[in-house]
Amino acid sequence: MHATRSQARTALRAIRRHPVLAAAMALALVLVAVFGLRIAMMLAYWPGQGADTASLKGWMPVGYVAHRWDVPREALAAALGIEPATARRRSLARIAAEQGIPADELIARLSIVIEEWHAEHDTVIDGAGDE
């Protein structure tokens, strides 16, 4: 259904007559979009939804793994044998290649480290990050 020219003129006239109301409506639409997106993102990363360590992938940087599985980056870097300062953006696959081991082997080792860290600190692996 397309708006006719008279409907468009009527809408523009209403906006000109009530600019504060039009601005409030525009702000409300922006807020709905922003908070709707936040809710969608939270639902996409709902705690307990596939967040176990089996979902670790080689493309993931160490900083992302630390955030997603709520483990200090320093602990992961120590387990991987790398400096914490350089760990943030390096992918697991790249680290494995630098160490001359298969990425699957490094991921398996990292899974154990994450699970042990949570067991030692009496926390649950939920994969929700700091949200």
N, CA, C and O atoms as a DFTB+ gen file, in Angstrom:
524 C
 N C O
     1  1       0.843      -1.167       0.000
     2  2       0.000       0.000       0.000
     3  2       0.895       1.239       0.000
     4  3       1.719       1.417       0.897
     5  1       0.730       2.080      -0.997
     6  2       1.550       3.274      -1.144
     7  2       0.785       4.502      -0.683
     8  3      -0.425       4.613      -0.878
     9  1       1.515       5.416      -0.069
    10  2       0.895       6.668       0.371
    11  2       0.698       7.583      -0.831
    12  3       1.587       7.715      -1.672
    13  1      -0.425       8.187      -0.903
    14  2      -0.679       9.128      -1.988
    15  2      -0.042      10.467      -1.654
    16  3       0.398      10.702      -0.529
    17  1      -0.002      11.342      -2.656
    18  2       0.601      12.655      -2.417
    19  2      -0.162      13.440      -1.352
    20  3       0.441      14.156      -0.552
    21  1      -1.455      13.307      -1.343
    22  2      -2.232      14.058      -0.344
    23  2      -1.966      13.523       1.066
    24  3      -1.942      14.291       2.028
    25  1      -1.766      12.206       1.189
    26  2      -1.447      11.635       2.500
    27  2      -0.062      12.096       2.955
    28  3       0.144      12.391       4.132
    29  1       0.875      12.154       2.025
    30  2       2.220      12.612       2.353
    31  2       2.193      14.075       2.786
    32  3       2.860      14.456       3.748
    33  1       1.404      14.907       2.055
    34  2       1.293      16.320       2.424
    35  2       0.651      16.480       3.806
    36  3       1.048      17.339       4.593
    37  1      -0.338      15.647       4.081
    38  2      -1.008      15.706       5.379
    39  2      -0.033      15.344       6.497
    40  3      -0.031      15.975       7.554
    41  1       0.791      14.333       6.261
    42  2       1.780      13.920       7.267
    43  2       2.809      15.015       7.492
    44  3       3.160      15.305       8.636
    45  1       3.296      15.626       6.420
    46  2       4.271      16.708       6.561
    47  2       3.661      17.913       7.272
    48  3       4.332      18.566       8.072
    49  1       2.412      18.205       6.991
    50  2       1.725      19.304       7.648
    51  2       1.612      19.031       9.155
    52  3       1.799      19.933       9.971
    53  1       1.307      17.787       9.511
    54  2       1.195      17.426      10.928
    55  2       2.542      17.556      11.627
    56  3       2.604      17.993      12.777
    57  1       3.613      17.183      10.947
    58  2       4.954      17.300      11.537
    59  2       5.308      18.765      11.735
    60  3       5.875      19.136      12.762
    61  1       4.974      19.602      10.751
    62  2       5.271      21.041      10.873
    63  2       4.447      21.696      11.980
    64  3       4.931      22.595      12.668
    65  1       3.231      21.255      12.149
    66  2       2.367      21.844      13.184
    67  2       2.773      21.410      14.586
    68  3       2.607      22.164      15.544
    69  1       3.301      20.204      14.708
    70  2       3.644      19.648      16.023
    71  2       5.087      19.123      16.020
    72  3       5.300      17.914      16.122
    73  1       6.072      20.013      15.905
    74  2       7.470      19.552      15.808
    75  2       7.957      18.841      17.074
    76  3       8.752      17.904      16.990
    77  1       7.490      19.274      18.233
    78  2       7.918      18.624      19.483
    79  2       7.371      17.207      19.539
    80  3       8.084      16.281      19.927
    81  1       6.137      17.034      19.163
    82  2       5.530      15.714      19.143
    83  2       6.229      14.812      18.122
    84  3       6.459      13.632      18.390
    85  1       6.562      15.359      16.969
    86  2       7.260      14.584      15.935
    87  2       8.652      14.167      16.424
    88  3       9.076      13.035      16.195
    89  1       9.351      15.070      17.087
    90  2      10.683      14.757      17.627
    91  2      10.581      13.684      18.710
    92  3      11.408      12.774      18.772
    93  1       9.560      13.797      19.563
    94  2       9.361      12.796      20.611
    95  2       9.073      11.430      19.997
    96  3       9.552      10.408      20.487
    97  1       8.290      11.418      18.926
    98  2       7.973      10.150      18.259
    99  2       9.234       9.555      17.627
   100  3       9.462       8.348      17.715
   101  1      10.049      10.395      16.995
   102  2      11.294       9.915      16.389
   103  2      12.226       9.358      17.465
   104  3      12.834       8.304      17.275
   105  1      12.338      10.056      18.586
   106  2      13.175       9.580      19.695
   107  2      12.655       8.247      20.234
   108  3      13.435       7.343      20.534
   109  1      11.343       8.137      20.353
   110  2      10.756       6.882      20.836
   111  2      11.068       5.736      19.890
   112  3      11.365       4.628      20.338
   113  1      11.006       5.986      18.591
   114  2      11.322       4.937      17.613
   115  2      12.788       4.510      17.700
   116  3      13.107       3.325      17.603
   117  1      13.670       5.488      17.884
   118  2      15.097       5.167      18.031
   119  2      15.326       4.339      19.293
   120  3      16.059       3.351      19.260
   121  1      14.706       4.732      20.399
   122  2      14.863       3.984      21.648
   123  2      14.323       2.561      21.525
   124  3      14.930       1.619      22.034
   125  1      13.198       2.405      20.857
   126  2      12.641       1.061      20.640
   127  2      13.622       0.220      19.834
   128  3      13.839      -0.951      20.146
   129  1      14.213       0.807      18.800
   130  2      15.176       0.068      17.976
   131  2      16.417      -0.315      18.781
   132  3      16.885      -1.451      18.697
   133  1      16.949       0.625      19.559
   134  2      18.160       0.355      20.341
   135  2      17.916      -0.734      21.385
   136  3      18.685      -1.689      21.488
   137  1      16.844      -0.583      22.153
   138  2      16.594      -1.566      23.200
   139  2      16.112      -2.896      22.625
   140  3      16.356      -3.949      23.214
   141  1      15.440      -2.857      21.499
   142  2      15.054      -4.098      20.827
   143  2      16.278      -4.869      20.377
   144  3      16.325      -6.093      20.496
   145  1      17.276      -4.151      19.856
   146  2      18.522      -4.794      19.447
   147  2      19.260      -5.369      20.655
   148  3      19.809      -6.468      20.582
   149  1      19.274      -4.635      21.760
   150  2      19.928      -5.140      22.985
   151  2      19.274      -6.440      23.453
   152  3      19.957      -7.397      23.817
   153  1      17.956      -6.458      23.437
   154  2      17.235      -7.667      23.862
   155  2      17.551      -8.817      22.924
   156  3      17.774      -9.942      23.370
   157  1      17.571      -8.542      21.630
   158  2      17.882      -9.589      20.655
   159  2      19.293     -10.140      20.886
   160  3      19.509     -11.349      20.796
   161  1      20.251      -9.256      21.183
   162  2      21.620      -9.707      21.438
   163  2      21.705     -10.530      22.725
   164  3      22.424     -11.527      22.781
   165  1      20.973     -10.112      23.752
   166  2      20.988     -10.880      24.999
   167  2      20.375     -12.260      24.795
   168  3      20.866     -13.247      25.343
   169  1      19.308     -12.331      24.011
   170  2      18.676     -13.618      23.755
   171  2      19.580     -14.518      22.923
   172  3      19.581     -15.737      23.092
   173  1      20.341     -13.914      22.032
   174  2      21.249     -14.706      21.198
   175  2      22.345     -15.350      22.046
   176  3      22.822     -16.437      21.721
   177  1      22.747     -14.685      23.129
   178  2      23.789     -15.209      24.006
   179  2      23.228     -15.544      25.377
   180  3      23.879     -15.308      26.395
   181  1      22.032     -16.088      25.405
   182  2      21.385     -16.464      26.654
   183  2      22.254     -17.470      27.401
   184  3      22.743     -18.419      26.788
   185  1      22.462     -17.292      28.707
   186  2      23.294     -18.220      29.466
   187  2      22.819     -19.662      29.323
   188  3      21.629     -19.963      29.411
   189  1      23.779     -20.530      29.101
   190  2      23.473     -21.951      29.020
   191  2      23.053     -22.424      27.646
   192  3      22.804     -23.615      27.459
   193  1      22.966     -21.524      26.676
   194  2      22.550     -21.904      25.335
   195  2      23.788     -22.195      24.484
   196  3      24.290     -21.301      23.802
   197  1      24.268     -23.398      24.516
   198  2      25.412     -23.780      23.691
   199  2      26.703     -23.101      24.087
   200  3      27.591     -22.934      23.252
   201  1      26.827     -22.711      25.325
   202  2      28.005     -21.977      25.759
   203  2      29.072     -22.884      26.335
   204  3      30.070     -22.397      26.866
   205  1      28.887     -24.184      26.243
   206  2      29.895     -25.074      26.799
   207  2      31.151     -24.978      25.948
   208  3      31.123     -24.424      24.849
   209  1      32.230     -25.508      26.447
   210  2      33.516     -25.362      25.770
   211  2      33.590     -26.137      24.462
   212  3      34.553     -25.971      23.713
   213  1      32.609     -26.975      24.163
   214  2      32.597     -27.679      22.883
   215  2      32.393     -26.707      21.721
   216  3      32.681     -27.043      20.573
   217  1      31.899     -25.511      22.015
   218  2      31.670     -24.540      20.951
   219  2      32.879     -23.641      20.689
   220  3      32.766     -22.667      19.945
   221  1      34.028     -23.947      21.283
   222  2      35.261     -23.214      20.985
   223  2      35.651     -23.469      19.534
   224  3      35.583     -24.603      19.059
   225  1      36.056     -22.422      18.834
   226  2      36.462     -22.530      17.439
   227  2      37.817     -21.867      17.239
   228  3      38.204     -20.980      17.999
   229  1      38.525     -22.301      16.223
   230  2      39.856     -21.777      15.941
   231  2      39.899     -20.307      15.583
   232  3      40.915     -19.654      15.824
   233  1      38.828     -19.757      15.012
   234  2      38.818     -18.344      14.623
   235  2      38.737     -17.409      15.812
   236  3      39.014     -16.216      15.682
   237  1      38.360     -17.932      16.970
   238  2      38.121     -17.077      18.135
   239  2      39.420     -16.521      18.710
   240  3      40.360     -17.275      18.961
   241  1      39.479     -15.208      18.919
   242  2      40.642     -14.629      19.598
   243  2      40.605     -14.962      21.091
   244  3      39.541     -15.224      21.651
   245  1      41.752     -14.949      21.714
   246  2      41.848     -15.279      23.133
   247  2      41.004     -14.316      23.971
   248  3      40.357     -14.739      24.930
   249  1      41.003     -13.032      23.623
   250  2      40.206     -12.054      24.367
   251  2      38.715     -12.374      24.323
   252  3      38.010     -12.214      25.319
   253  1      38.240     -12.827      23.163
   254  2      36.830     -13.206      23.033
   255  2      36.530     -14.436      23.886
   256  3      35.505     -14.489      24.566
   257  1      37.418     -15.416      23.848
   258  2      37.229     -16.630      24.648
   259  2      37.182     -16.268      26.131
   260  3      36.340     -16.770      26.876
   261  1      38.093     -15.395      26.548
   262  2      38.125     -14.971      27.957
   263  2      36.819     -14.292      28.351
   264  3      36.286     -14.553      29.429
   265  1      36.307     -13.436      27.497
   266  2      35.058     -12.726      27.794
   267  2      33.870     -13.677      27.763
   268  3      33.047     -13.676      28.678
   269  1      33.780     -14.481      26.721
   270  2      32.611     -15.361      26.523
   271  2      32.502     -16.414      27.623
   272  3      31.403     -16.721      28.087
   273  1      33.645     -16.968      28.040
   274  2      33.607     -18.018      29.068
   275  2      33.992     -17.492      30.447
   276  3      34.192     -18.273      31.377
   277  1      34.095     -16.173      30.580
   278  2      34.310     -15.516      31.867
   279  2      35.508     -16.081      32.621
   280  3      35.419     -16.451      33.792
   281  1      36.636     -16.135      31.908
   282  2      37.903     -16.592      32.477
   283  2      38.915     -15.481      32.225
   284  3      38.937     -14.914      31.132
   285  1      39.750     -15.156      33.206
   286  2      40.735     -14.098      32.985
   287  2      41.653     -14.416      31.796
   288  3      42.126     -15.541      31.636
   289  1      41.884     -13.402      30.978
   290  2      42.754     -13.570      29.808
   291  2      44.140     -14.051      30.229
   292  3      44.784     -14.824      29.518
   293  1      44.586     -13.587      31.384
   294  2      45.919     -13.980      31.869
   295  2      45.993     -15.488      32.108
   296  3      47.008     -16.118      31.809
   297  1      44.917     -16.064      32.646
   298  2      44.891     -17.510      32.893
   299  2      44.940     -18.283      31.583
   300  3      45.630     -19.298      31.482
   301  1      44.210     -17.805      30.582
   302  2      44.229     -18.476      29.280
   303  2      45.597     -18.326      28.619
   304  3      46.119     -19.280      28.042
   305  1      46.178     -17.125      28.705
   306  2      47.488     -16.889      28.103
   307  2      48.542     -17.785      28.745
   308  3      49.388     -18.348      28.051
   309  1      48.492     -17.917      30.060
   310  2      49.450     -18.780      30.754
   311  2      49.295     -20.227      30.301
   312  3      50.289     -20.925      30.098
   313  1      48.060     -20.679      30.144
   314  2      47.822     -22.056      29.715
   315  2      48.285     -22.284      28.283
   316  3      48.694     -23.388      27.922
   317  1      48.218     -21.234      27.470
   318  2      48.637     -21.350      26.072
   319  2      50.132     -21.097      25.903
   320  3      50.683     -21.318      24.825
   321  1      50.788     -20.635      26.966
   322  2      52.223     -20.369      26.894
   323  2      52.555     -19.109      26.105
   324  3      53.582     -19.050      25.428
   325  1      51.685     -18.096      26.192
   326  2      51.937     -16.836      25.495
   327  2      51.816     -15.684      26.474
   328  3      51.298     -15.842      27.579
   329  1      52.302     -14.520      26.056
   330  2      52.231     -13.327      26.892
   331  2      50.802     -12.785      26.904
   332  3      50.174     -12.698      25.849
   333  1      50.272     -12.417      28.084
   334  2      48.916     -11.874      28.154
   335  2      48.715     -10.623      27.296
   336  3      47.635     -10.415      26.742
   337  1      49.749      -9.796      27.187
   338  2      49.629      -8.564      26.402
   339  2      49.396      -8.843      24.922
   340  3      48.754      -8.047      24.236
   341  1      49.905      -9.952      24.429
   342  2      49.747     -10.278      23.006
   343  2      48.585     -11.222      22.756
   344  3      48.295     -11.557      21.607
   345  1      47.923     -11.652      23.810
   346  2      46.899     -12.688      23.673
   347  2      45.563     -12.173      23.164
   348  3      44.819     -12.924      22.533
   349  1      45.247     -10.940      23.415
   350  2      43.885     -10.444      23.200
   351  2      43.323     -10.718      21.809
   352  3      42.224     -11.259      21.688
   353  1      44.050     -10.359      20.763
   354  2      43.502     -10.441      19.412
   355  2      44.022     -11.617      18.591
   356  3      43.646     -11.767      17.429
   357  1      44.857     -12.429      19.157
   358  2      45.395     -13.575      18.406
   359  2      44.400     -14.724      18.439
   360  3      43.913     -15.108      19.503
   361  1      44.104     -15.267      17.268
   362  2      43.143     -16.369      17.192
   363  2      43.785     -17.655      17.711
   364  3      45.008     -17.802      17.732
   365  1      42.937     -18.563      18.121
   366  2      43.422     -19.851      18.613
   367  2      44.146     -20.603      17.497
   368  3      45.162     -21.252      17.741
   369  1      43.620     -20.514      16.268
   370  2      44.259     -21.201      15.135
   371  2      45.658     -20.642      14.875
   372  3      46.585     -21.398      14.582
   373  1      45.811     -19.333      14.982
   374  2      47.121     -18.713      14.766
   375  2      48.108     -19.140      15.845
   376  3      49.265     -19.442      15.555
   377  1      47.645     -19.162      17.083
   378  2      48.520     -19.583      18.189
   379  2      48.941     -21.037      17.991
   380  3      50.102     -21.389      18.198
   381  1      47.988     -21.876      17.591
   382  2      48.313     -23.287      17.346
   383  2      49.345     -23.416      16.235
   384  3      50.284     -24.204      16.348
   385  1      49.178     -22.648      15.162
   386  2      50.137     -22.699      14.049
   387  2      51.522     -22.238      14.505
   388  3      52.532     -22.828      14.120
   389  1      51.570     -21.185      15.322
   390  2      52.848     -20.693      15.840
   391  2      53.530     -21.724      16.731
   392  3      54.758     -21.787      16.792
   393  1      52.727     -22.533      17.424
   394  2      53.286     -23.553      18.313
   395  2      53.518     -24.885      17.598
   396  3      54.076     -25.817      18.177
   397  1      53.087     -24.968      16.344
   398  2      53.303     -26.180      15.556
   399  2      52.429     -27.351      15.983
   400  3      52.831     -28.506      15.844
   401  1      51.238     -27.064      16.500
   402  2      50.318     -28.133      16.900
   403  2      48.982     -27.926      16.192
   404  3      48.676     -26.807      15.779
   405  1      48.188     -28.975      16.045
   406  2      46.870     -28.810      15.424
   407  2      45.969     -27.915      16.283
   408  3      46.043     -27.934      17.511
   409  1      45.128     -27.140      15.618
   410  2      44.216     -26.245      16.335
   411  2      43.287     -27.033      17.249
   412  3      42.967     -26.576      18.347
   413  1      42.852     -28.207      16.813
   414  2      41.959     -29.026      17.642
   415  2      42.618     -29.418      18.962
   416  3      41.961     -29.475      20.001
   417  1      43.909     -29.685      18.910
   418  2      44.644     -30.057      20.131
   419  2      44.702     -28.870      21.101
   420  3      44.493     -29.030      22.303
   421  1      44.988     -27.680      20.562
   422  2      45.052     -26.490      21.401
   423  2      43.672     -26.184      21.982
   424  3      43.562     -25.817      23.152
   425  1      42.625     -26.331      21.179
   426  2      41.261     -26.074      21.651
   427  2      40.872     -27.063      22.746
   428  3      40.237     -26.682      23.728
   429  1      41.248     -28.326      22.583
   430  2      40.956     -29.326      23.614
   431  2      41.667     -28.968      24.920
   432  3      41.086     -29.080      26.000
   433  1      42.917     -28.541      24.815
   434  2      43.676     -28.140      26.005
   435  2      43.029     -26.921      26.671
   436  3      42.935     -26.848      27.896
   437  1      42.588     -25.971      25.851
   438  2      41.953     -24.768      26.378
   439  2      40.612     -25.087      27.026
   440  3      40.254     -24.473      28.031
   441  1      39.871     -26.030      26.475
   442  2      38.594     -26.453      27.072
   443  2      38.808     -26.974      28.483
   444  3      38.047     -26.655      29.397
   445  1      39.836     -27.767      28.650
   446  2      40.156     -28.313      29.974
   447  2      40.512     -27.192      30.938
   448  3      40.082     -27.197      32.092
   449  1      41.302     -26.227      30.461
   450  2      41.703     -25.098      31.309
   451  2      40.480     -24.305      31.754
   452  3      40.370     -23.936      32.924
   453  1      39.561     -24.041      30.828
   454  2      38.348     -23.272      31.165
   455  2      37.510     -24.022      32.197
   456  3      37.059     -23.438      33.182
   457  1      37.308     -25.305      31.969
   458  2      36.507     -26.105      32.903
   459  2      37.170     -26.189      34.273
   460  3      36.490     -26.094      35.295
   461  1      38.489     -26.367      34.306
   462  2      39.200     -26.424      35.585
   463  2      39.148     -25.083      36.313
   464  3      38.985     -25.042      37.533
   465  1      39.287     -23.980      35.562
   466  2      39.243     -22.669      36.189
   467  2      37.892     -22.448      36.862
   468  3      37.825     -21.961      37.991
   469  1      36.820     -22.807      36.166
   470  2      35.487     -22.632      36.752
   471  2      35.274     -23.574      37.946
   472  3      34.610     -23.202      38.914
   473  1      35.827     -24.777      37.880
   474  2      35.698     -25.717      38.997
   475  2      36.453     -25.189      40.223
   476  3      35.954     -25.274      41.345
   477  1      37.651     -24.647      40.006
   478  2      38.455     -24.105      41.103
   479  2      37.800     -22.879      41.746
   480  3      37.915     -22.670      42.953
   481  1      37.120     -22.081      40.942
   482  2      36.521     -20.847      41.447
   483  2      35.037     -21.008      41.741
   484  3      34.334     -20.032      42.004
   485  1      34.572     -22.243      41.694
   486  2      33.180     -22.568      42.030
   487  2      32.184     -21.694      41.271
   488  3      31.249     -21.140      41.849
   489  1      32.411     -21.586      39.960
   490  2      31.494     -20.832      39.100
   491  2      30.951     -21.758      38.028
   492  3      31.453     -22.864      37.828
   493  1      29.932     -21.297      37.353
   494  2      29.292     -22.088      36.299
   495  2      29.691     -21.524      34.952
   496  3      29.743     -20.307      34.774
   497  1      29.971     -22.399      34.008
   498  2      30.274     -21.946      32.649
   499  2      28.944     -21.597      32.003
   500  3      28.148     -22.478      31.676
   501  1      28.708     -20.284      31.820
   502  2      27.452     -19.896      31.178
   503  2      27.657     -19.188      29.854
   504  3      26.701     -19.034      29.094
   505  1      28.866     -18.755      29.554
   506  2      29.136     -18.146      28.276
   507  2      28.477     -16.801      28.058
   508  3      28.394     -16.340      26.920
   509  1      28.011     -16.163      29.105
   510  2      27.297     -14.901      28.930
   511  2      28.239     -13.695      28.981
   512  3      27.792     -12.578      28.722
   513  1      29.495     -13.871      29.295
   514  2      30.395     -12.750      29.414
   515  2      30.082     -11.947      30.667
   516  3      29.610     -12.490      31.666
   517  1      30.351     -10.644      30.601
   518  2      30.156      -9.780      31.769
   519  2      28.808      -9.083      31.752
   520  3      28.629      -8.096      32.466
   521  1      27.872      -9.550      30.980
   522  2      26.598      -8.847      30.837
   523  2      25.684      -9.136      31.995
   524  3      24.564      -8.626      32.041
